[in-house]
Amino acid sequence: MASFMKYAGLALAMTVAALPAGGSDAVAADCRAAAARVVAEVGGQLLSVRESGGECVIVVLVPGNGSERPRKVTMRVAE
């Protein structure tokens, strides 16, 4: 479990660092920070982050319990 979390954290860091700056650097930094908070809160693997209408839209793949399938969680976070 610890090695999974290590690799998941590394993947998050690489994904968030690779996000396009898009509009302004401040918006991109806010969305990066929001993505890190959401992944820490819900667990799982970051799938995507984008800015839309002044909000960060963050999609995370959360593992299922036992034999349940993983689920996608989409969160909108105000910048």
N, C-alpha and C positions, 0 to 999 in steps of 0.2 A: 504494500500500500504506500509506503514511504517513497519508493522509487517512482511509482505512478505520479504521486503529487509533485515530486521533483521534476519529472518530465512535463507534467501539465503546467507547472509554473514556468518552466523554461519556454514552452510553446507559447504561453500567454505573453511573456516578455518579448519574444521574437515577433509575435503577431502585432502586439500593440506598438512596438518600436517601428514596425514596417507600415503603419497606417499612413495613407497619403495625407499631406498637410491640408489639401483642399483649399478652403477659404483662408482664414487667418491662422497663424500659428497658435494663438490663444485658444481658438475653438478646438483645434486638433489636440492640444494639450489637455483641455477640459474633457474631451471625449476619451482620451487615453486613460486619464485618471478615473473617469466614471466607469470605464470598462474593467479596470483593475478592481474597483470596489464591488461591482456587480459579480464578477467571477469569484471574488473572495466570499461574498455573501451567499450565493446560491451553489457554489462549487461547480465542477464541470469544466468544459473546454470552450474557450472563446471561438465562435464561428465567424462573426462579423461585427463591425462597428461602422456606423455612418452618422453623419449630421443631417438632420432634416427639420426644417422649420424652427431652428433655434433649440432643438433637442438632440440628444445623442440617442440613437437607436442601437441597442446592443443585443446580439443574439448569442445565446450560450447553449451548448448541448450538455444536458444534465443526465448522468447515468441513472438507469432505473434501479429499483430495489429488487434483489433476488433475480427472478426471471422476467421482470418487467423490461420493456424496451426503453432505450434512452428517449428523452423528450427535449424538444427545443423550447427554450424560454426566451421570449422577447421582452425587453424592458426599455421603456422610454424614460430618459433622465434629463431633466432641465439642466442647461449649462450653467 
